[in-house]
Each structure stands twice: as structure tokens, then as C-alpha cells.
Amino acid sequence: MHRDPETCAHNPSDALARFEEAELLYRRWDKQWQQHGYGYWVVRRHDSARQLGFCGIKPMELHGSPVLNLFYRFATSAWGQGFAGEAAGAVTAWASLRCPTSR
């Protein structure tokens, strides 16, 4: 998914070219979970183990203020089926309950 130019069209700097880059990305995401207790979730259909994409939040700074950035990326085969909206809604609801500074 991170090697597909279409999935990275809006942020081409996210495109991965080598396996080692994927490993570093995983480690960075895992570190975020360890530090903050949240991050990116894998998105699957309830009736399948096949991964459709990722969705989650990470802390960032915007104009000097701390914010939670919502991120998602889905395989092109999952586009147009409502998965991103459903995942974003679930993550936003989760964050509003568990991240009081994000309200």
C-alpha cells in the first residue's frame, strides 16, 4: 500500500521504495503506541483477515498548538466503499473518549 503511487498521490513523500523503509515505518508507528497509547490501526472487513488500509491519529503541532492528526491510507481496491469514512468516524469517536486534550 505504501509502495503504490496512487495511494500516496496526496503525500508522495510517504511512498516507500524499499522493504527497509517499511520496517522503519513500522518501528516509528510502534514507538508512538508505546509513548502515547494510540496510533494507527489496521482496517479490515469484519468477515475477512485481508487488510484494507490503516487509520488512526498521531500527535503533531499546527501553528504552534498541539493537535491530533487523523491519518488514513487504503488500498485502491477499497476506495469508494465507505471504509475510510467509517474508520475515521470510529477513530474520532475513540479519541474523543480517550484523549481529553483533543476535545
N, C-alpha and C positions, 0 to 999 in steps of 0.2 A: 504494500500500500504506500509506503514512504518512498518507493522507487518509481512509482507511476507518475509521470509528469502531469497527467490530468488531475490527480488528487492533490498535487502540490501547486496547481496553477496560480492560486491566490497568494501563495507564500513559497516561491521557488527555492528560497534558501533552505527550506525544510527537506528538500529532496535528498535522499540518501543514494550514494553511488556504490558503497562497499559494505560488506557484511559487518566489518569492524565498526562502522558508523552506527549500525543498528544496535550493536552491543553497548556502545557508549550512550545512545539514546535511552535504552532500557535502564542502564545504571543511573542515569540522571533522573528518570521518572521514579525509579525505586527509592532513590535518595530523598526525593520530595515526599513520598509516602512516609518514610521513616522520620523526617523532620516535622511534617505538618499533619500527618494523619489523613491526608486526602491527596488526590491526584487524578490520574486518568484511568477510567475503567474500560475494559474490553466490552464491546457491544455485540451481542449475538441474538438471534431469534430464540424465543423460549423453547422451541422444539428442535433446536439444532446446535451442534457444537461449533459450527462454522463461524469464524469471526467475520463480522460485517464492517467493523471500524472501532474507533476509540472516541470517548467523550469524557470530559472532566474539567477540573479547574486547577489553576495554579496561581500563587500569589505573584503579583507584579506591582510596579509603580507606574502611575499615569499622572502626568503633570504634577509630580511631587507627592501624590497621595497613594497610599496602599490600596490596591484593588484585587479582586479575584477575576482572573481572565478565564472565560469559558472557551474551551477548545474542542473541536471535533474534526475528525477526518474519517471518511468512509470509502470503502472500495467503490469503484464506479458502478459495479453490478448492484449496489444497494441504493444508488441515487434515485430520487423521485418516488420513494415508497414511504416516506414519513419517519424513517428511523432517526434521522438527525434531530428533527423536532421533538420526537418522543424522548430521546436520550437527553437532549438539552433541558427539557422540562423536568425530567427526573433528577438530573444533576442540580439544577437550580433549586428545586424543592429540597433536596438533601442538604445543600449548602445553607439554605435559609434557616434550617433547623439546627445545624451543627456548627456553623461558622457565624457566630453572633456579630462579628465585626463587619460582615458582608451585607448587613441589612441596611 
